[in-house]
Amino acid sequence: MFLQAGSTVFIEPMVVFDLNNDLHVLQSEETIEIERILSYISSLFAPYVNELKQDYTTICTIDFIFAKAKYGLELNGIFPNINDNKQISLIDARHPLISSDVVVPINIELGQDFSSLIITGPNTGGKTVTLKTIGLLSLMACSGLFIPAKDESSICIFDNIYADIGDEQSIIESLSTFSSHMRNIVQILNNCTSESLVLLDELGSGTDPIEGSSLAISILETLKNKGCLTISTSHYSELKNYALISDGFENASVGFDIETLKPTYKLLIGIPRKK
């Protein structure tokens, strides 16, 4: 063995080596004894396995109920009326993830006089937030959660809630903005029923405006014929005009203050966006 000049060498005395081996043996014996004790204690509970499983399930259920109640109090929420008429009636509904200090409540009626609502308005005006608010509150109500809205709000139980919101374009999968939306919408059309809620953001966007608006009208008409409740956002004037002359459709818009040139984020049912 050759050592370089200035090297540090540690030589373990034989007595320390023996003590170290004894320590490892004792640690191994300790581990074995701990496992033996735990195994014995566990065997004492073997006759009560079913009771312990039931206790665990009960505790989890109670904890889940208290968690829902605590969240409902934090939201200052209410438990909505559940109707069998396939209707949505939300009064001063608020997005649950937006601070109550800044959120702008919305009022919406759907399923009574019309089953399809087309929301138009400027970008960043609150159209997508409106879709998400309705979708989230519907899911919360279906899950037994309190919702951030006023008393007398009413929601029905849907078999499914379908949404096409956002852009899922993918270079890897060769999906453009338009094709990614169409892929989602095709799946929605194949699976939705008369008991479904469908939320479509910027329907028909990402392609030629004339073709996009015609396609959007066909999709909305198909959903209406299926009996779905549908809410769609769009910039197309053709959809606004179509809603004006078609049964089962209604226009809505998000407010915009022309004096301050800022959106008000208020939802105006029956009032289409001005050109």
Secondary structure, DSSP 4 states (H G I P E B T S, - for coil): ----TT-------HHHHHHHHHHHHHHHHHHHHHHHHHHHHHHHTGGGHHHHHHHHHHHHHHHHHHHHHHHHHHHT-BPPEEESS--EEEEEE--TTS-TTT---EEEEESSS-SEEEEE--TTSSHHHHHHHHHHHHHHHHTT--BSS-TT-EEEPPSEEEEE-S---BTTTTB-HHHHHHHHHHHHHHH--TTEEEEESSTT-SS-HHHHHHHHHHHHHHHHHHT-EEEEEE--HHHHHHHHHSTTEEEEEEEEETTTTEEEEEEEET-PPP-
